[in-house]
């Protein structure tokens, strides 16, 4: 998978990976369809941060989830 290409499939993959890695309790509410391709680079940056660390503190998870929430379509 080439995540350098802005596709809906890549957004879905990255959002699913972020949700899984952060073990989000509200993962069902965070669907890949809630994100716009126009924000692809921001989603990719967040994805890169999430996959770069083996684990997260509670405050880190909260901050990352908050950032993910900001990227959602209004």
N, C-alpha and C positions, 0 to 999 in steps of 0.2 A: 504494500500500500504506500503510495506516494502522498504524504501529508503536505507536500508543498503545493499541491493543486487544491484550489478552493472549490470543493464539491460538497453536495449535501451528504453524500455517503461518508466523506471524511469528517464532516461536522458530527454526524451521528456516532461514528467510531470514537472521536475524541470526547464527546460528552459522555458516552457510555463508559469509557475508560476512567474519566475523572470521577464520575459517580461511584464506580466500583472501587477505585483506589481510596476515595475519601470515606467510603462506607456511609454514604449519605442516607439519613433516615427519611428524608423527603425526596428520594430519588425518583419516585413515581411521578411527582409533580414537575420534575425537571426533564422535559422531553426535548429531543434534538430539534423537533419542529418549532420550538419556541425561539430558535436562534436564526438570525439572518446571515446570509453569506457575506454581507457587507462587513460583518464583524469577524470574519474568518481569521485574520491575523491576530486579533486579540484573543480569540478562543485558542488558537495554536500556541500563543505565548503562555496562556494559563495551563494548557495541556503539557507543555514542555516543563514548566515548574513542577507540576504534579508528578510526572513520571520520573523526574530527576531525584526525588527523595524516597527513601524506603519507608518512612513513617512520618507522621505529623502530630504536633501537639494539638490540643483542643482549640487553642486560640488560632493556630495556623489554619485548621480546618474551617473555623468560623470565618476567617478572613478570605480564604479561597472561595468558600461558598458565597460569601457576600459579593466578591468580584464576579463570580459566575452569574449571580442574580442580576448584576448590573448590565451584563451582556445580553440578557434576554430581551426579546421584543416586548414593547410596552403594550 
